[in-house]
Structure formats: structure tokens, C-alpha cells
Amino acid sequence: MDSESKERWLWPSEVATILAVGTATIARWAKAGRLPHVRTLGGSRRYPESEVLELRERLTSGQENTP
């Protein structure tokens, strides 16, 4: 497996910082299916960095509205 195919998984607080929203908003978006995530064995959510950055681009370019 090469390093290009390794996905970095972010904590909710990291995602909140990148998207400039609160962690409650991140959880709400994940629950609504707006932000892909996986659950750890402990039940915490982790978010793929590539998807978070893509959402940031859509939000900043006006392609997606914030609820």
C-alpha cells in the first residue's frame, strides 16, 4: 500500500476547526448523512480528511448552503 492511498481520519474537533463550526454541528451533519464518517469501537466518530476538505471547498465556493 503506498502512502497516497492512506486516508487520514480526523477527530470531530479537528473537523470543526477546519470547517469553522462547532462540534455539535459536525455531529448533526454526520447524523444527517452530509458528512461521511466511521465509528470507532468506542463509539466515537472519525471523519475522512479528503471528504472534510471537499466539503470545505463546497461551502466556501457557495456550492452548498449551510443549514
DSSP file (Angstrom, degrees, kcal/mol; ACC not computed):
  #  RESIDUE AA STRUCTURE BP1 BP2  ACC     N-H-->O    O-->H-N    N-H-->O    O-->H-N    TCO  KAPPA ALPHA  PHI   PSI    X-CA   Y-CA   Z-CA
    1    1 A M              0   0    0      0, 0.0     2,-0.1     0, 0.0     5,-0.0   0.000 360.0 360.0 360.0 125.7    0.0    0.0    0.0
    2    2 A D    >   -     0   0    0      1,-0.1     3,-1.2     3,-0.0     4,-0.3  -0.467 360.0-111.2 -87.0 163.0    1.5    3.3   -1.0
    3    3 A S  G >  S+     0   0    0      1,-0.3     3,-0.8     2,-0.2    -1,-0.1   0.730 112.1  66.4 -66.2 -22.5    1.3    6.5    1.1
    4    4 A E  G 3  S+     0   0    0      1,-0.2    -1,-0.3     3,-0.0     0, 0.0   0.786  99.0  51.7 -69.7 -26.5   -1.0    8.2   -1.4
    5    5 A S  G <  S+     0   0    0     -3,-1.2     2,-0.5     2,-0.1    -1,-0.2   0.513  84.5 104.3 -90.4  -3.8   -3.8    5.7   -0.7
    6    6 A K    <   -     0   0    0     -3,-0.8     2,-0.4    -4,-0.3    -3,-0.0  -0.674  62.9-147.0 -81.8 122.5   -3.7    6.1    3.1
    7    7 A E        -     0   0    0     -2,-0.5     2,-0.5    42,-0.0    -2,-0.1  -0.710   7.1-136.3 -88.3 137.3   -6.7    8.2    4.3
    8    8 A R        -     0   0    0     -2,-0.4    41,-3.1     2,-0.0     2,-0.5  -0.822  16.9-148.1 -92.2 131.9   -6.2   10.4    7.3
    9    9 A W  E     -A   48   0A   0     -2,-0.5     2,-0.3    39,-0.2    28,-0.0  -0.885  13.0-149.8-106.8 129.2   -9.1   10.2    9.8
   10   10 A L  E     -A   47   0A   0     37,-3.4    37,-2.2    -2,-0.5    -2,-0.0  -0.687  11.3-122.1-104.0 149.4   -9.9   13.3   11.8
   11   11 A W    >>  -     0   0    0     -2,-0.3     4,-2.1    35,-0.2     3,-0.5  -0.470  35.7-107.5 -76.4 155.8  -11.4   13.9   15.2
   12   12 A P  H 3> S+     0   0    0      0, 0.0     4,-2.7     0, 0.0     5,-0.2   0.871 120.2  55.1 -54.2 -39.2  -14.6   15.9   15.5
   13   13 A S  H 3> S+     0   0    0      1,-0.2     4,-1.8     2,-0.2     5,-0.1   0.861 107.0  50.1 -65.4 -34.6  -12.7   18.9   17.0
   14   14 A E  H <> S+     0   0    0     -3,-0.5     4,-2.3     2,-0.2    -1,-0.2   0.911 111.7  47.9 -67.3 -42.2  -10.3   18.9   14.0
   15   15 A V  H  X S+     0   0    0     -4,-2.1     4,-2.6     1,-0.2    -2,-0.2   0.913 109.4  53.4 -64.2 -43.0  -13.2   18.9   11.6
   16   16 A A  H  X>S+     0   0    0     -4,-2.7     5,-1.9     1,-0.2     4,-0.9   0.891 110.1  48.0 -59.6 -40.7  -14.9   21.7   13.5
   17   17 A T  H  <5S+     0   0    0     -4,-1.8     3,-0.4     2,-0.2    -1,-0.2   0.927 112.2  48.4 -65.7 -45.7  -11.8   23.8   13.2
   18   18 A I  H  <5S+     0   0    0     -4,-2.3    -2,-0.2     1,-0.2    -1,-0.2   0.890 120.3  37.1 -62.3 -40.5  -11.3   23.2    9.5
   19   19 A L  H  <5S-     0   0    0     -4,-2.6    -1,-0.2    -5,-0.2    -2,-0.2   0.475 105.3-126.7 -93.9  -2.8  -15.0   24.0    8.8
   20   20 A A  T  <5S+     0   0    0     -4,-0.9     2,-0.3    -3,-0.4    -3,-0.2   0.902  71.5 109.9  57.6  45.8  -15.2   26.8   11.3
   21   21 A V  S   <S-     0   0    0     -5,-1.9    -1,-0.2    -6,-0.2    -2,-0.1  -0.849  72.4 -87.5-135.8 173.0  -18.3   25.4   13.0
   22   22 A G     >  -     0   0    0     -2,-0.3     4,-1.6    -3,-0.1     3,-0.3  -0.375  33.6-113.2 -81.2 163.3  -19.0   23.7   16.4
   23   23 A T  H  > S+     0   0    0      1,-0.2     4,-2.2     2,-0.2     5,-0.2   0.805 117.1  60.0 -66.8 -28.5  -18.6   20.1   17.2
   24   24 A A  H  > S+     0   0    0      2,-0.2     4,-2.3     1,-0.2    -1,-0.2   0.883 103.9  50.8 -65.3 -36.7  -22.4   19.8   17.6
   25   25 A T  H  > S+     0   0    0     -3,-0.3     4,-2.8     2,-0.2    -2,-0.2   0.906 108.2  52.1 -65.9 -41.2  -22.8   20.9   14.0
   26   26 A I  H  X S+     0   0    0     -4,-1.6     4,-2.3     1,-0.2    -2,-0.2   0.928 110.8  47.4 -60.1 -45.8  -20.3   18.3   12.9
   27   27 A A  H  X S+     0   0    0     -4,-2.2     4,-2.5     2,-0.2    -1,-0.2   0.900 112.2  50.2 -62.8 -41.0  -22.3   15.6   14.7
   28   28 A R  H  X S+     0   0    0     -4,-2.3     4,-1.9     2,-0.2    -2,-0.2   0.916 111.2  48.0 -64.2 -43.9  -25.6   16.8   13.3
   29   29 A W  H  <>S+     0   0    0     -4,-2.8     5,-2.3     2,-0.2     6,-1.1   0.886 112.2  50.0 -64.3 -39.1  -24.2   16.8    9.7
   30   30 A A  H ><5S+     0   0    0     -4,-2.3     3,-1.2     4,-0.2    -2,-0.2   0.930 110.6  49.1 -64.4 -44.8  -22.8   13.3   10.2
   31   31 A K  H 3<5S+     0   0    0     -4,-2.5    -1,-0.2     1,-0.3    -2,-0.2   0.851 110.5  51.4 -63.4 -34.3  -26.1   12.1   11.5
   32   32 A A  T 3<5S-     0   0    0     -4,-1.9    -1,-0.3    -5,-0.2    -2,-0.2   0.525 117.1-113.7 -80.9  -5.8  -27.9   13.7    8.6
   33   33 A G  T < 5S+     0   0    0     -3,-1.2    -3,-0.2    -4,-0.5    -2,-0.1   0.548  86.3 117.1  86.1   7.2  -25.5   11.9    6.1
   34   34 A R  S   <S+     0   0    0     -5,-2.3    -4,-0.2     1,-0.2    -5,-0.1   0.751  76.8  40.0 -78.2 -25.0  -24.0   15.2    5.0
   35   35 A L  S    S-     0   0    0     -6,-1.1    -1,-0.2    -9,-0.1    -2,-0.2  -0.949  86.7-131.6-130.9 110.8  -20.5   14.3    6.3
   36   36 A P        +     0   0    0      0, 0.0     2,-0.3     0, 0.0    -6,-0.1  -0.242  38.3 159.2 -61.0 147.0  -19.2   10.7    5.9
   37   37 A H        -     0   0    0     10,-0.2     2,-0.3    -7,-0.1    10,-0.2  -0.972  31.9-136.7-157.4 168.0  -17.8    9.1    9.0
   38   38 A V  E     -B   46   0B   0      8,-2.2     8,-2.3    -2,-0.3     2,-0.4  -0.922  22.7-126.0-126.0 157.9  -16.9    5.8   10.6
   39   39 A R  E     -B   45   0B   0     -2,-0.3     6,-0.2     6,-0.2     2,-0.1  -0.872  19.2-137.3-104.0 137.1  -17.5    4.8   14.2
   40   40 A T    >   -     0   0    0      4,-2.9     3,-1.7    -2,-0.4     6,-0.0  -0.306  35.3 -97.6 -79.3 173.1  -14.6    3.5   16.4
   41   41 A L  T 3  S+     0   0    0      1,-0.3    -1,-0.1     2,-0.1    -2,-0.0   0.813 127.8  55.3 -61.8 -28.5  -15.1    0.6   18.7
   42   42 A G  T 3  S-     0   0    0      2,-0.1    -1,-0.3     1,-0.0    -3,-0.0   0.490 122.7-106.8 -82.7  -3.6  -15.6    3.1   21.5
   43   43 A G  S <  S+     0   0    0     -3,-1.7     2,-0.1     1,-0.3    -2,-0.1   0.427  74.1 136.0  95.1  -0.5  -18.4    4.7   19.5
   44   44 A S        -     0   0    0      1,-0.1    -4,-2.9    -5,-0.1     2,-0.3  -0.470  52.5-120.9 -78.3 152.2  -16.6    7.9   18.5
   45   45 A R  E     -B   39   0B   0     -6,-0.2     2,-0.4    -2,-0.1    -6,-0.2  -0.719  23.4-169.0 -92.8 144.9  -16.9    9.3   15.0
   46   46 A R  E     -B   38   0B   0     -8,-2.3    -8,-2.2    -2,-0.3   -35,-0.2  -0.987  10.0-149.2-130.0 143.8  -13.9    9.8   12.8
   47   47 A Y  E     -A   10   0A   0    -37,-2.2   -37,-3.4    -2,-0.4     2,-0.3  -0.918  19.7-115.1-119.2 135.1  -14.1   11.7    9.5
   48   48 A P  E >>  -A    9   0A   0      0, 0.0     4,-2.0     0, 0.0     3,-0.5  -0.519  21.6-139.6 -70.2 127.7  -12.0   11.2    6.3
   49   49 A E  H 3> S+     0   0    0    -41,-3.1     4,-2.7    -2,-0.3     5,-0.2   0.867  99.7  57.4 -55.9 -40.6   -9.8   14.2    5.7
   50   50 A S  H 3> S+     0   0    0    -42,-0.3     4,-1.8     1,-0.2    -1,-0.2   0.893 108.4  46.3 -61.0 -39.8  -10.4   14.2    2.0
   51   51 A E  H <> S+     0   0    0     -3,-0.5     4,-2.3     2,-0.2    -1,-0.2   0.874 111.8  51.6 -69.5 -37.9  -14.2   14.4    2.5
   52   52 A V  H  X S+     0   0    0     -4,-2.0     4,-2.3     2,-0.2    -2,-0.2   0.924 111.3  46.8 -64.7 -44.7  -13.8   17.2    5.0
   53   53 A L  H  X S+     0   0    0     -4,-2.7     4,-1.9     2,-0.2    -1,-0.2   0.864 111.3  52.3 -66.7 -35.2  -11.6   19.2    2.7
   54   54 A E  H  X S+     0   0    0     -4,-1.8     4,-2.2    -5,-0.2    -2,-0.2   0.910 109.5  48.8 -66.0 -42.4  -14.1   18.6   -0.2
   55   55 A L  H  X S+     0   0    0     -4,-2.3     4,-2.7     1,-0.2    -2,-0.2   0.901 108.5  54.4 -64.0 -40.4  -17.0   19.9    1.9
   56   56 A R  H  X S+     0   0    0     -4,-2.3     4,-2.6     1,-0.2     5,-0.2   0.909 107.9  50.1 -59.3 -41.8  -14.9   22.9    2.9
   57   57 A E  H  X S+     0   0    0     -4,-1.9     4,-1.9     2,-0.2     6,-0.3   0.921 111.3  48.1 -62.7 -44.1  -14.4   23.7   -0.8
   58   58 A R  H  X>S+     0   0    0     -4,-2.2     5,-1.6     1,-0.2     6,-1.4   0.902 113.5  47.8 -63.7 -40.6  -18.1   23.4   -1.5
   59   59 A L  H ><5S+     0   0    0     -4,-2.7     3,-0.6     1,-0.2    -2,-0.2   0.908 114.3  44.9 -67.5 -42.2  -19.0   25.6    1.4
   60   60 A T  H 3<5S+     0   0    0     -4,-2.6    -1,-0.2     1,-0.2    -2,-0.2   0.762 113.0  50.8 -76.0 -23.8  -16.5   28.3    0.6
   61   61 A S  H 3<5S-     0   0    0     -4,-1.9    -1,-0.2    -5,-0.2    -2,-0.2   0.510 112.6-117.4 -90.1  -3.6  -17.4   28.3   -3.1
   62   62 A G  T <<5S+     0   0    0     -3,-0.6    -3,-0.2    -4,-0.5    -4,-0.1   0.578  80.4 123.1  81.6   9.6  -21.1   28.6   -2.4
   63   63 A Q  S   <S+     0   0    0     -5,-1.6     2,-0.4    -6,-0.3    -4,-0.2   0.716  76.3  36.7 -74.5 -20.2  -22.0   25.3   -4.0
   64   64 A E  S    S-     0   0    0     -6,-1.4     2,-0.3    -9,-0.1    -2,-0.2  -0.998  79.4-137.8-136.4 134.9  -23.5   24.1   -0.7
   65   65 A N        -     0   0    0     -2,-0.4    -6,-0.1    -3,-0.1    -7,-0.0  -0.643  18.1-124.9 -89.8 146.5  -25.5   26.1    1.8
   66   66 A T              0   0    0     -2,-0.3    -1,-0.0     1,-0.1    -2,-0.0  -0.768 360.0 360.0 -86.8 133.7  -25.1   25.8    5.5
   67   67 A P              0   0    0      0, 0.0    -1,-0.1     0, 0.0    -2,-0.0   0.512 360.0 360.0 -70.4 360.0  -28.4   25.0    7.2
